[in-house]
Amino acid sequence: MDKKTLGVLMLPWLSHGHANRFLELAKRLIHERDNISIYFCSTPIILESIRDIFNRFPTETNSSSLPPPQTRINLVEIRLPETAELPPHLHTTKHLPSHLIPTLSRTFAQSQKSFSAILDTVRPDLLIFDIFQPWAAHLSRERNIPAVVYIGCTVAASLFCHSYFKPGKEFPFPEIRLTNDNRRQKGPKDEQHVQSVLERAALSWQLSDFVITRSFREVESKYINYLSSLVGKEVVPTGSLIPHISNVSAGNSQEVESVMNWLDQRKSQSVVFVSFGSEYFMPYKEMEQLAHGLELSGACFIWVARFPKMNTEGTEGDSKELLRRLAERVGPERGLVVTSWAPQRKILVHCNLGAFLTHCGWSSVIEGMQVGVPMLALPLEWDQPFNAQLMVELGIGIEIPQHGLGNFTGEDVAASIKQILQSESGERVRKNAEDLAEVIRNRKDDEIPYLANKIVELVSHAKES
């Protein structure tokens, strides 16, 4: 088996964050084993961005010893049914209004015929699929192809899994909890979507031969072990899987230079970096409170604000005007508002950065952990409240108070900023963040060899049976 080419088909969920996580895993696997080839399956709009990465970094810059990823990463297009509501350029969650995400999920599931054809053409030895696509694992198993689910964070997965398999029983880790303060008020259709997601996740765990998680035992050991006991499968962490900083989209060079020059001119550890990822769009009322809090705090800040391509509520103009007025009031010395792209990785490692105000998407949390920056948590959806609670448990961040997700005040934002930048408790958070980053930097990073061996063993066993 070791001498023969082993084909791995990957099918991430249709978000760039999930696709990037799968892509980094693909790079590590082909580096670890020269007999592994990856077939990376996604929609044309997502593959377009991956081709752009390959074209801009043709020799792979994660480390000088890695081979060019395009030599053994084959991009495979899956075509979703086209509708007026979801044309091909919206076959991704990026720039997609949140109310259309359930529609995208249903449309993706309707592509099973296309995915079956891909399985029959590629004939992979293994499928690595995302937790929202148990239908892909079903199709794979019909062909006697083993399947492994790949999740992001483990703390939220273990809580969701617990609530599904042990309803009514208290989660054994009191630091992580689901309360009215970390839930967003939803209508009946939203609740139905949440239940549907939980059911698909549970089915994905059941169909998987084992579970891959993008995590560290140093951070999530007890949650990894608990999830493993709940699903009856081994849970294998991958480590951070963060690409080298030089391998990240460079954006517009003039914009990047402008942002970094502004940051260079601020005082050490004085700037708050505000970013809610590329796929969450803050409603106007929440932006209004956040803007008020940033102004009230007196701190310098960089705020990266993004808007969906389809703005069905018609508030984008109002939001941009709100940001313009904020920048005008605080002046260019205190505040920088970016509505395009900002070099997040470069900002996070800058010595003048004092805190990272984040929605607690798992990729952002891991990036913050790895560089040792103290974090201000303002979670707004899905796994984010539990990622925020994990940060608080680890002592590397503080959470801005909310009374239901999205229901926060500018006064609480300002008080939290002052606490993390100016208080003794904020200094302890900074020390904890720096200590954890040192642990992460010094770790052996031996998960990928173990994972590669697990994959080879699983495929070998499947071929023998």
C-alpha positions in Angstrom: 0.0 0.0 0.0 2.8 2.4 0.9 4.3 2.2 -2.7 1.0 2.7 -4.5 -0.7 6.1 -5.1 -3.4 6.7 -2.6 -6.2 9.0 -3.9 -8.0 11.2 -1.3 -11.1 13.1 -2.4 -11.9 16.2 -0.3 -15.3 17.8 -0.1 -15.5 20.9 2.1 -18.5 23.0 2.9 -19.0 25.9 0.5 -17.2 28.6 2.6 -13.8 29.9 1.9 -12.9 29.3 5.6 -13.7 25.6 5.3 -12.1 25.3 1.9 -8.9 26.9 3.2 -8.8 24.5 6.2 -9.2 21.5 3.8 -6.5 23.0 1.5 -4.0 23.3 4.2 -4.6 19.7 5.3 -4.2 18.6 1.7 -0.8 20.4 1.5 0.4 18.7 4.8 -0.7 15.3 3.6 1.1 15.4 0.3 4.2 16.7 2.0 4.1 13.9 4.6 3.5 11.1 2.0 4.8 11.2 -1.5 2.2 8.5 -2.6 -0.9 10.6 -1.6 -2.7 12.5 -4.3 -5.6 14.9 -3.4 -8.7 15.5 -5.4 -10.1 18.8 -4.1 -13.8 19.1 -5.0 -15.8 22.4 -4.8 -17.8 24.9 -6.8 -16.2 26.9 -9.6 -16.3 30.1 -7.6 -14.4 28.6 -4.7 -11.9 26.8 -7.0 -11.2 30.1 -8.7 -9.7 31.5 -5.5 -7.7 28.4 -5.0 -6.3 28.6 -8.5 -5.4 32.2 -7.8 -3.4 31.0 -4.7 -1.6 28.4 -6.8 -0.7 30.9 -9.5 0.6 33.5 -7.0 2.5 31.0 -4.9 3.7 28.4 -7.5 6.5 27.0 -5.3 4.5 26.8 -2.1 5.8 29.1 0.6 4.6 27.3 3.8 8.2 26.1 4.0 11.0 25.7 1.5 10.9 21.9 1.9 7.2 21.6 0.7 6.5 20.6 -2.9 4.3 22.8 -5.2 0.8 21.9 -4.1 -0.6 21.8 -7.6 1.6 18.9 -8.5 -0.6 16.5 -6.4 -3.7 18.6 -5.6 -6.2 18.2 -8.5 -9.1 20.6 -8.5 -12.4 19.0 -9.3 -15.5 21.1 -10.1 -18.9 20.2 -8.8 -21.8 22.0 -10.4 -24.8 22.9 -8.3 -28.3 23.4 -9.7 -28.7 27.0 -10.9 -31.6 29.1 -9.7 -32.4 32.8 -10.0 -31.9 33.0 -6.2 -28.5 31.3 -6.3 -26.6 31.9 -9.5 -23.1 30.3 -9.8 -21.2 33.3 -8.3 -23.2 32.8 -5.1 -22.4 29.1 -4.7 -20.3 30.1 -1.7 -21.1 31.6 1.6 -18.8 34.5 0.9 -20.8 37.7 0.3 -24.0 35.6 0.8 -26.7 37.1 3.0 -27.2 34.8 6.0 -30.9 34.1 5.2 -29.7 32.3 2.0 -27.3 29.9 3.7 -30.0 27.3 4.3 -30.9 27.6 0.6 -27.3 27.1 -0.4 -27.1 24.0 1.9 -30.2 22.5 0.3 -28.9 23.2 -3.2 -25.5 21.6 -2.4 -27.4 18.5 -1.2 -29.2 18.4 -4.6 -25.9 18.0 -6.4 -25.6 14.3 -5.3 -25.9 13.1 -8.9 -23.0 15.2 -9.9 -21.0 14.0 -6.9 -21.8 10.4 -7.7 -20.3 10.9 -11.1 -17.2 12.4 -9.6 -16.8 9.4 -7.3 -17.2 7.0 -10.3 -14.7 9.0 -12.3 -12.0 9.7 -9.7 -12.5 6.4 -7.9 -10.7 7.7 -4.7 -9.4 5.4 -2.0 -10.8 7.7 0.8 -13.3 10.6 1.1 -12.6 13.4 3.6 -15.9 15.3 3.9 -17.3 18.2 5.9 -19.7 17.8 8.7 -22.6 19.3 6.8 -22.5 16.7 4.0 -23.4 13.3 5.3 -25.0 12.6 1.9 -21.5 12.5 0.5 -20.4 9.9 3.0 -23.5 7.8 2.1 -22.6 7.9 -1.6 -19.0 7.0 -0.8 -19.9 4.1 1.4 -22.2 2.7 -1.3 -19.0 2.2 -3.3 -17.1 0.7 -0.4 -15.0 3.9 -0.1 -14.1 4.7 3.5 -15.1 8.2 4.7 -13.6 10.5 7.4 -15.3 13.7 8.6 -13.1 16.8 9.2 -14.4 19.4 11.7 -13.0 22.7 12.8 -13.2 23.3 16.6 -13.9 20.5 19.0 -15.4 22.3 22.0 -18.5 23.3 20.0 -18.7 19.9 18.3 -18.6 18.1 21.7 -21.3 20.4 23.1 -23.6 20.0 20.0 -23.0 16.2 20.0 -23.8 16.0 23.7 -27.0 18.0 23.3 -28.0 15.6 20.4 -27.1 12.2 22.0 -27.8 13.2 25.7 -30.7 15.6 25.6 -31.6 17.1 28.9 -28.3 16.1 30.6 -25.9 18.7 31.7 -22.7 19.2 29.7 -19.9 17.9 31.9 -17.7 21.0 31.5 -19.4 24.0 33.2 -17.0 26.5 31.6 -18.9 25.8 28.3 -22.6 26.5 28.4 -25.6 27.3 26.2 -27.7 30.1 27.7 -30.1 32.8 26.6 -27.1 35.2 26.7 -25.2 33.3 24.0 -28.1 32.5 21.7 -29.5 34.7 19.0 -33.2 35.1 18.9 -34.5 33.1 15.9 -37.8 32.4 14.2 -39.3 29.0 13.6 -37.6 28.6 10.2 -34.2 29.4 11.8 -34.8 26.8 14.6 -35.7 24.2 12.0 -32.5 24.9 10.1 -30.5 24.6 13.4 -32.1 21.2 14.1 -31.4 20.1 10.5 -27.7 21.0 11.0 -27.5 19.0 14.2 -29.1 16.0 12.6 -26.7 16.2 9.7 -23.7 16.6 12.0 -24.8 13.5 14.1 -25.2 11.5 10.9 -21.8 12.6 9.7 -20.2 11.4 12.9 -22.0 8.0 12.6 -20.9 7.5 9.0 -17.3 8.5 9.6 -14.5 5.9 10.2 -12.8 8.4 12.5 -12.9 12.2 13.0 -10.3 14.8 12.1 -10.3 18.1 14.0 -8.3 21.2 13.4 -7.1 21.6 17.0 -4.4 21.0 19.6 -4.4 18.6 22.6 -2.7 21.4 24.6 -5.9 23.5 24.0 -8.8 21.1 23.7 -7.7 17.8 25.1 -10.7 17.1 27.4 -13.1 18.1 24.6 -11.3 15.9 22.1 -11.6 13.0 24.5 -15.2 13.6 25.3 -16.3 13.9 21.7 -14.5 10.6 21.0 -16.4 8.9 23.8 -19.7 10.3 22.5 -19.3 9.2 18.9 -17.3 6.1 19.6 -14.6 7.1 17.1 -11.1 8.2 17.5 -10.7 12.0 17.1 -7.4 13.0 15.5 -6.2 16.6 15.8 -4.2 18.3 13.0 -2.6 21.2 14.8 -3.2 24.8 13.7 -2.8 24.3 9.9 -2.2 28.0 9.5 -0.4 28.9 6.2 2.9 30.7 6.3 2.3 34.5 6.5 3.9 35.0 3.0 1.4 32.5 1.5 -1.6 34.7 2.4 -3.4 36.8 -0.2 -1.5 40.1 -0.6 -4.6 42.1 -1.6 -3.9 45.5 -3.1 -0.3 46.4 -2.3 -1.1 50.1 -1.9 -3.9 49.4 0.6 -1.7 47.0 2.5 1.1 49.5 2.7 -1.3 52.2 3.8 -2.7 50.0 6.7 0.8 48.9 7.9 2.2 52.5 7.7 -0.7 53.7 9.9 -0.1 50.9 12.4 3.7 51.6 12.4 2.9 55.1 13.7 0.9 54.1 16.7 2.2 53.3 20.2 3.2 49.9 21.4 0.3 47.6 22.3 -2.2 50.4 21.8 -4.3 49.4 18.8 -7.5 47.3 18.8 -7.9 45.2 15.6 -11.6 44.6 14.8 -12.5 41.9 12.3 -15.5 39.6 12.0 -14.1 37.4 9.2 -15.0 37.3 5.6 -18.4 35.7 5.8 -20.3 37.4 8.7 -22.0 40.7 8.1 -23.0 42.7 11.1 -26.4 44.3 11.0 -26.7 48.1 11.2 -27.9 48.2 14.9 -24.9 46.1 16.0 -22.5 48.1 13.9 -23.9 51.3 15.6 -23.2 50.0 19.1 -19.7 48.7 18.1 -18.9 52.1 16.6 -20.1 53.9 19.7 -18.0 51.5 21.9 -14.8 52.1 19.9 -15.3 55.8 20.0 -16.1 55.8 23.7 -13.1 53.6 24.6 -10.5 56.3 23.5 -8.4 53.5 22.0 -6.8 53.5 18.5 -8.4 50.9 16.2 -8.4 49.3 12.8 -11.9 48.1 11.9 -12.3 45.8 8.9 -16.0 46.0 7.9 -17.5 43.9 5.1 -20.8 43.8 3.3 -22.7 41.1 1.4 -22.9 41.3 -2.4 -26.7 41.0 -2.2 -27.9 43.5 0.4 -31.6 42.6 0.6 -32.2 44.8 3.6 -31.0 47.9 1.8 -28.9 49.1 4.8 -25.4 49.0 3.3 -25.4 52.7 2.4 -26.5 53.5 6.0 -23.7 51.3 7.4 -21.0 52.8 5.2 -22.3 56.3 6.2 -22.1 55.2 9.9 -18.4 54.2 9.4 -17.6 57.4 7.5 -19.0 59.5 10.4 -17.1 57.4 12.9 -13.8 57.9 11.1 -14.5 61.6 10.8 -15.3 62.0 14.5 -12.3 60.1 15.9 -9.9 61.4 13.3 -7.2 59.7 11.3 -4.8 59.5 14.3 -7.2 57.3 16.2 -9.2 55.2 13.8 -8.8 53.4 10.5 -11.8 51.9 8.8 -11.2 49.4 6.0 -14.1 48.2 3.8 -12.1 46.1 1.4 -9.3 43.8 2.5 -6.7 44.1 5.3 -3.6 42.0 5.9 -4.9 40.3 9.1 -1.9 38.1 9.7 0.5 41.0 9.4 -1.6 43.1 11.7 -1.9 40.4 14.3 1.9 40.0 14.7 2.6 43.7 14.8 4.1 45.0 18.1 1.7 48.0 18.2 -1.4 45.7 18.4 -2.9 45.6 21.8 -6.0 43.4 21.3 -7.9 41.5 18.7 -11.7 42.1 18.8 -13.1 39.0 17.0 -16.3 37.2 16.3 -14.5 34.1 17.4 -14.6 32.1 14.2 -12.3 29.2 14.8 -9.7 30.3 12.2 -9.5 33.7 13.8 -9.2 32.2 17.3 -6.3 29.9 16.2 -4.5 32.8 14.5 -4.8 34.8 17.7 -3.6 31.9 19.8 -0.6 31.3 17.6 0.7 34.9 17.8 -0.2 35.4 21.4 -2.4 38.5 21.1 -5.1 39.0 23.8 -8.6 38.7 22.4 -11.9 40.5 22.9 -14.7 38.1 22.2 -17.9 39.3 20.5 -19.4 36.0 19.2 -22.4 36.3 16.9 -23.4 32.8 15.5 -23.1 29.0 15.7 -19.9 27.8 17.3 -18.6 31.2 18.1 -20.0 31.5 21.7 -18.3 28.3 22.7 -15.0 29.3 21.1 -15.3 32.5 23.1 -15.9 30.6 26.3 -12.9 28.4 25.6 -10.8 31.6 25.2 -12.0 32.8 28.6 -11.3 29.3 30.1 -7.8 29.4 28.8 -7.3 33.0 30.2 -6.3 34.4 26.8 -9.3 36.7 26.2 -12.3 38.3 27.8 -15.9 38.3 26.5 -17.9 41.4 25.8 -21.2 41.1 27.7 -24.3 40.3 25.6 -27.9 39.7 26.4 -28.6 37.4 23.5 -26.2 37.3 20.6 -26.1 40.7 18.9 -27.7 42.5 21.9 -24.7 44.4 23.3 -24.1 48.0 24.2 -21.4 50.4 23.2 -20.7 51.1 26.9 -19.9 47.4 27.4 -17.6 47.4 24.3 -15.7 50.4 25.6 -15.4 49.0 29.2 -14.0 45.7 27.8 -11.5 47.5 25.6 -10.3 49.5 28.6 -10.1 46.4 30.7 -7.9 44.5 28.3 -5.6 47.5 27.4 -5.3 49.3 30.7 -6.0 47.0 33.7 -4.1 44.4 35.7 -6.5 41.7 34.6 -5.8 42.7 31.0 -2.1 42.3 31.7 -2.7 38.7 33.0 -4.7 37.9 29.8 -1.7 39.2 27.7 0.7 37.1 29.7 -1.5 34.0 29.3 -1.8 34.6 25.6 1.9 35.0 25.2 2.6 31.8 27.2 0.1 29.8 25.2 1.7 31.0 22.0 5.1 29.9 23.2 3.7 26.4 23.9 2.2 26.2 20.4 5.4 27.4 18.8 7.5 24.9 20.7 5.2 21.9 20.1 6.5 18.9 18.1 3.7 19.2 15.5 3.6 15.4 14.9 -0.1 15.1 14.3 0.1 15.0 10.5 2.5 11.9 10.4 0.1 10.1 12.7 -2.9 11.2 10.6 -1.2 10.1 7.4 -0.6 6.7 8.9 -4.2 6.4 10.1 -5.4 7.1 6.5 -3.0 4.5 5.0 -4.1 1.9 7.6 -7.8 2.6 7.0 -7.5 2.4 3.2 -5.4 -0.8 3.5 -8.0 -2.4 5.8 -10.8 -1.4 3.4 -9.1 -3.0 0.4 -8.5 -6.2 2.4 -12.1 -6.6 3.6 
